[in-house]
Amino acid sequence: MQADLLDALKTRVVVPMSRASSLARHPLDQLTPIVPFEADAYVLLTPQLAGIAHAELGPPIGSLAEHRGMILAAMDFLLKGL
């Protein structure tokens, strides 16, 4: 989630994802949007936004940049209720 401009920080802001098929129900589509990634559907668990030490994370495995609008809308909903 974090801007590349802040790569020098020792932490990264992350939003966990879960396979959509593993959830019994999917409330609040605007807050937890479903995005395609590597031929599967994932739910962004936006309410679980967290700061994680960069050293604890593995290398990037892909990008959701093409879903930027949907992700920013979920962040706005989380932070502003919009």
Contacts in CASP RR format, 6 or more apart in sequence:
PFRMAT RR
TARGET T0000
AUTHOR 0000-0000-0000
METHOD contacts of the structure
MODEL  1
MQADLLDALKTRVVVPMSRASSLARHPLDQLTPIVPFEADAYVLLTPQLA
GIAHAELGPPIGSLAEHRGMILAAMDFLLKGL
1 12 0 8 1.000
1 13 0 8 1.000
1 14 0 8 1.000
1 15 0 8 1.000
1 49 0 8 1.000
1 71 0 8 1.000
1 75 0 8 1.000
2 9 0 8 1.000
2 12 0 8 1.000
2 13 0 8 1.000
2 14 0 8 1.000
9 54 0 8 1.000
10 53 0 8 1.000
10 54 0 8 1.000
10 55 0 8 1.000
11 51 0 8 1.000
11 52 0 8 1.000
11 53 0 8 1.000
11 54 0 8 1.000
12 51 0 8 1.000
12 52 0 8 1.000
12 53 0 8 1.000
12 54 0 8 1.000
12 57 0 8 1.000
13 49 0 8 1.000
13 50 0 8 1.000
13 51 0 8 1.000
13 52 0 8 1.000
14 49 0 8 1.000
14 50 0 8 1.000
14 51 0 8 1.000
14 52 0 8 1.000
14 57 0 8 1.000
15 44 0 8 1.000
15 45 0 8 1.000
15 46 0 8 1.000
15 48 0 8 1.000
15 49 0 8 1.000
15 50 0 8 1.000
15 71 0 8 1.000
16 45 0 8 1.000
16 48 0 8 1.000
16 50 0 8 1.000
17 35 0 8 1.000
17 37 0 8 1.000
17 42 0 8 1.000
17 43 0 8 1.000
17 44 0 8 1.000
17 45 0 8 1.000
18 42 0 8 1.000
18 43 0 8 1.000
18 45 0 8 1.000
19 40 0 8 1.000
19 41 0 8 1.000
19 42 0 8 1.000
19 43 0 8 1.000
20 26 0 8 1.000
20 34 0 8 1.000
20 40 0 8 1.000
20 41 0 8 1.000
20 42 0 8 1.000
20 43 0 8 1.000
21 40 0 8 1.000
21 41 0 8 1.000
23 43 0 8 1.000
26 32 0 8 1.000
26 34 0 8 1.000
26 43 0 8 1.000
28 77 0 8 1.000
30 73 0 8 1.000
30 74 0 8 1.000
30 77 0 8 1.000
31 46 0 8 1.000
31 47 0 8 1.000
31 74 0 8 1.000
31 77 0 8 1.000
31 78 0 8 1.000
32 43 0 8 1.000
32 44 0 8 1.000
32 45 0 8 1.000
32 46 0 8 1.000
32 47 0 8 1.000
32 74 0 8 1.000
33 43 0 8 1.000
33 44 0 8 1.000
33 46 0 8 1.000
33 67 0 8 1.000
33 70 0 8 1.000
33 71 0 8 1.000
33 73 0 8 1.000
33 74 0 8 1.000
34 41 0 8 1.000
34 42 0 8 1.000
34 43 0 8 1.000
34 44 0 8 1.000
35 41 0 8 1.000
35 42 0 8 1.000
35 44 0 8 1.000
35 64 0 8 1.000
35 67 0 8 1.000
35 70 0 8 1.000
35 71 0 8 1.000
36 42 0 8 1.000
37 62 0 8 1.000
37 64 0 8 1.000
44 71 0 8 1.000
44 74 0 8 1.000
46 74 0 8 1.000
46 75 0 8 1.000
46 77 0 8 1.000
46 78 0 8 1.000
47 78 0 8 1.000
49 75 0 8 1.000
49 78 0 8 1.000
64 71 0 8 1.000
76 82 0 8 1.000
END
